[in-house]
């Protein structure tokens, strides 16, 4: 008589699956967190402006929503480049006043490692 062989189907232990899923989630979280730390002082997004009437069209513009998020999180330095009298009448709270005409001589007041957002309106 021939021996009967049992047909063993491979079953995966549910606990092992949960452990593997947990490890994968930890790896993904680590990658995301390390990436966020590297981009802390960089713009979130810039708005594409293709208008030849604006001064310095080669300078990337920051979208209003991104500037607001940077202000709320304190991740950017805002610089008002209008005249001192315009700054005195109204400005973003905490913004520095460096009029555009003085910018070349006062650049050393700014940290090049900071995300600097200039504004004039």
Secondary structure as a PSIPRED ss2 file (coil, helix, strand):
# PSIPRED VFORMAT (PSIPRED V4.0)

   1 X C   1.000  0.000  0.000
   2 X C   1.000  0.000  0.000
   3 X C   1.000  0.000  0.000
   4 X C   1.000  0.000  0.000
   5 X C   1.000  0.000  0.000
   6 X C   1.000  0.000  0.000
   7 X C   1.000  0.000  0.000
   8 X C   1.000  0.000  0.000
   9 X C   1.000  0.000  0.000
  10 X C   1.000  0.000  0.000
  11 X C   1.000  0.000  0.000
  12 X C   1.000  0.000  0.000
  13 X C   1.000  0.000  0.000
  14 X H   0.000  1.000  0.000
  15 X H   0.000  1.000  0.000
  16 X H   0.000  1.000  0.000
  17 X H   0.000  1.000  0.000
  18 X H   0.000  1.000  0.000
  19 X H   0.000  1.000  0.000
  20 X H   0.000  1.000  0.000
  21 X H   0.000  1.000  0.000
  22 X H   0.000  1.000  0.000
  23 X H   0.000  1.000  0.000
  24 X H   0.000  1.000  0.000
  25 X H   0.000  1.000  0.000
  26 X H   0.000  1.000  0.000
  27 X H   0.000  1.000  0.000
  28 X H   0.000  1.000  0.000
  29 X H   0.000  1.000  0.000
  30 X H   0.000  1.000  0.000
  31 X H   0.000  1.000  0.000
  32 X H   0.000  1.000  0.000
  33 X H   0.000  1.000  0.000
  34 X H   0.000  1.000  0.000
  35 X H   0.000  1.000  0.000
  36 X H   0.000  1.000  0.000
  37 X H   0.000  1.000  0.000
  38 X H   0.000  1.000  0.000
  39 X C   1.000  0.000  0.000
  40 X C   1.000  0.000  0.000
  41 X C   1.000  0.000  0.000
  42 X C   1.000  0.000  0.000
  43 X C   1.000  0.000  0.000
  44 X C   1.000  0.000  0.000
  45 X C   1.000  0.000  0.000
  46 X E   0.000  0.000  1.000
  47 X E   0.000  0.000  1.000
  48 X C   1.000  0.000  0.000
  49 X C   1.000  0.000  0.000
  50 X C   1.000  0.000  0.000
  51 X C   1.000  0.000  0.000
  52 X C   1.000  0.000  0.000
  53 X C   1.000  0.000  0.000
  54 X C   1.000  0.000  0.000
  55 X C   1.000  0.000  0.000
  56 X C   1.000  0.000  0.000
  57 X C   1.000  0.000  0.000
  58 X C   1.000  0.000  0.000
  59 X C   1.000  0.000  0.000
  60 X C   1.000  0.000  0.000
  61 X E   0.000  0.000  1.000
  62 X E   0.000  0.000  1.000
  63 X C   1.000  0.000  0.000
  64 X H   0.000  1.000  0.000
  65 X H   0.000  1.000  0.000
  66 X H   0.000  1.000  0.000
  67 X H   0.000  1.000  0.000
  68 X H   0.000  1.000  0.000
  69 X H   0.000  1.000  0.000
  70 X H   0.000  1.000  0.000
  71 X H   0.000  1.000  0.000
  72 X H   0.000  1.000  0.000
  73 X H   0.000  1.000  0.000
  74 X C   1.000  0.000  0.000
  75 X C   1.000  0.000  0.000
  76 X C   1.000  0.000  0.000
  77 X E   0.000  0.000  1.000
  78 X E   0.000  0.000  1.000
  79 X E   0.000  0.000  1.000
  80 X E   0.000  0.000  1.000
  81 X C   1.000  0.000  0.000
  82 X C   1.000  0.000  0.000
  83 X C   1.000  0.000  0.000
  84 X H   0.000  1.000  0.000
  85 X H   0.000  1.000  0.000
  86 X H   0.000  1.000  0.000
  87 X H   0.000  1.000  0.000
  88 X H   0.000  1.000  0.000
  89 X H   0.000  1.000  0.000
  90 X C   1.000  0.000  0.000
  91 X C   1.000  0.000  0.000
  92 X C   1.000  0.000  0.000
  93 X C   1.000  0.000  0.000
  94 X C   1.000  0.000  0.000
  95 X C   1.000  0.000  0.000
  96 X E   0.000  0.000  1.000
  97 X E   0.000  0.000  1.000
  98 X C   1.000  0.000  0.000
  99 X C   1.000  0.000  0.000
 100 X H   0.000  1.000  0.000
 101 X H   0.000  1.000  0.000
 102 X H   0.000  1.000  0.000
 103 X H   0.000  1.000  0.000
 104 X H   0.000  1.000  0.000
 105 X H   0.000  1.000  0.000
 106 X H   0.000  1.000  0.000
 107 X H   0.000  1.000  0.000
 108 X H   0.000  1.000  0.000
 109 X H   0.000  1.000  0.000
 110 X C   1.000  0.000  0.000
 111 X C   1.000  0.000  0.000
 112 X C   1.000  0.000  0.000
 113 X C   1.000  0.000  0.000
 114 X C   1.000  0.000  0.000
 115 X C   1.000  0.000  0.000
 116 X E   0.000  0.000  1.000
 117 X E   0.000  0.000  1.000
 118 X E   0.000  0.000  1.000
 119 X E   0.000  0.000  1.000
 120 X C   1.000  0.000  0.000
 121 X C   1.000  0.000  0.000
